Amino acid sequence: MSGPVLVLNCGSSSVKYRLVQPASGESLADGVIERVDDYPKALQEVFDAVSAAGVSAGEIACVGHRVVHGGRRFYRPTLIGDELIAELEELAPLAPLHNPPGLLGINAARKLLPDVPHVAVFDTAFFHNLPAAAAEYAIDRDVADKWHIRRYGFHGTSHQYVSEQAAQFLGLPLESVNQIVLHLGNGASASAIAGGRPIDTSMGMTPMEGLVMGTRSGDVDPGIIMYLSRAAGMSVEDIDVLLNRRSGVSGLGGATDFRELHKRMDDGDEAAQLAYDVYIHRLRKYIGGYLALLGGADVITFTAGVGENDAAVRRDALAGLLALGIEVDEERNLSANRGARRISTDTSPVSVLVIPTNEELAIARACVDVCQVD
């Protein structure tokens, strides 16, 4: 079967799409539908846009769906059928903000394109085989096993794609490279990758753990949850909203967009400065921890919206680490170049790169074998 792959990423209030030629990486159409509350209507808008780009439904080889949480069982690209839908519905409590809207999008897309194969590509797949020491939490094993509690990791499609691109950029075999990948967007995660295989990642059972994010807290003392329940009378739902939607740089500094955050900092806003400082502190803490786990890194790579575009974050995250072999070149870091690039000095033992992520292309290519796309 030949033809482009339509990649869909259905979120809680938006649908992102891209029509991709897997072999060449060419994008034939892309966009985002915002403020979605009717997924069939939103998906019809997507298909109308694809048709306007000159591609009929019959020419689409496959539809690839980003699914955030695959649990323990699902970690390979999988053809979507009624049985898989039922199992993904059972997994919804593991990612209540992500999997339910994803399922709404899948169901709408299957009805609109019933004769095209649909494939689920799982955000957790790359981290499926984390070492047990990294994957398991130190809680009662029976409870953990019964309720599927472990570190799953997220942004896996991006971490895998970027780590492969980084090795290629350096002209080195993937198997020989120790890497730290920093996916810094509204959601943010870090990974330590040894020879192409992840050995740790910052996100855990849910996409809330780890780095400070746009609206998510990242790491917090679990005791805070019990304290807020007992002392403040907050419900589980209240605390969920607090940590997922009212925390992070937005909760601390009043803005999720780092351009706005920097503007407020320049205007002397102390709350914005604190949010930035906490963000950088947590990021440096993970970088240091991953350097220790890897026994040193060959390359550190920044990607995603903040990682690719915010020179100050890159500078401050790695400032003063020359003793660890990390030296950023100021001029390279400030370059307006938006492609894959090196921002470390020529003499830095650790290469520091900026690699634009392309999760849609990675998802499209993950569908190739399943759908037998040429």
Summary of the structure (lengths in Angstrom):
residues: 374
radius of gyration: 20.8
end to end distance: 6.1
largest distance: 60.2
contacts: 1256
relative contact order: 0.13
helix: 45%
strand: 17%
